[in-house]
Amino acid sequence: MTDINATIDAEVKSNDVLLFMKGTPQFPMCGFSGQVVQILNYLGVPYKGVNVLDDMAIRDGIKSYSNWPTIPQLYVKGEFIGGCDITREMFQSGELAQLFSEKGIPVKQAAAG
């Protein structure tokens, strides 16, 4: 495992909900990252955002780590969930809130459905 993979792996394993994104949760720098932030904020789950724009090694490394070509990338309890489209579809169907509940992560409100 390369140094950057070890760094990413440590982040993924030490945060229950982790979002690799462009920008920060307070100031997303792309629409896709912004949509995932809105979903997580709506559900009220605690999460950490990692700004891939701050570090090219993480920006490139996360794509090989997950074998997923795009950012944002959402991880829950060490498991790669997906990018913006998958997260949005899971949110709209109620699967995302259910996943958080199953993993023991408190959700303030479910999707309006």
URJO-V174336 format. One record per backbone hydrogen bond with DSSP energy under -1.0 kcal/mol. NH is the residue of the N-H (numbers start at 1). CO is the residue of the C=O. If there is no record, write none. Layout:
NH&CO / NH&CO
This chain:
6&2 / 7&3 / 8&4 / 9&5 / 10&6 / 11&7 / 12&8 / 13&9 / 14&10 / 18&75 / 19&48 / 20&73 / 21&50 / 24&27 / 29&22 / 34&30 / 35&31 / 36&32 / 37&33 / 38&34 / 39&35 / 40&36 / 41&37 / 42&38 / 43&39 / 44&40 / 45&40 / 48&17 / 50&19 / 52&21 / 54&51 / 59&55 / 60&56 / 61&57 / 62&58 / 64&60 / 65&61 / 66&62 / 68&63 / 73&20 / 74&82 / 75&18 / 76&79 / 77&16 / 79&76 / 81&74 / 82&74 / 87&83 / 88&84 / 89&85 / 90&86 / 91&87 / 92&88 / 93&89 / 95&90 / 96&90 / 98&94 / 99&95 / 100&96 / 101&97 / 102&98 / 103&99 / 104&101 / 105&100 / 108&43
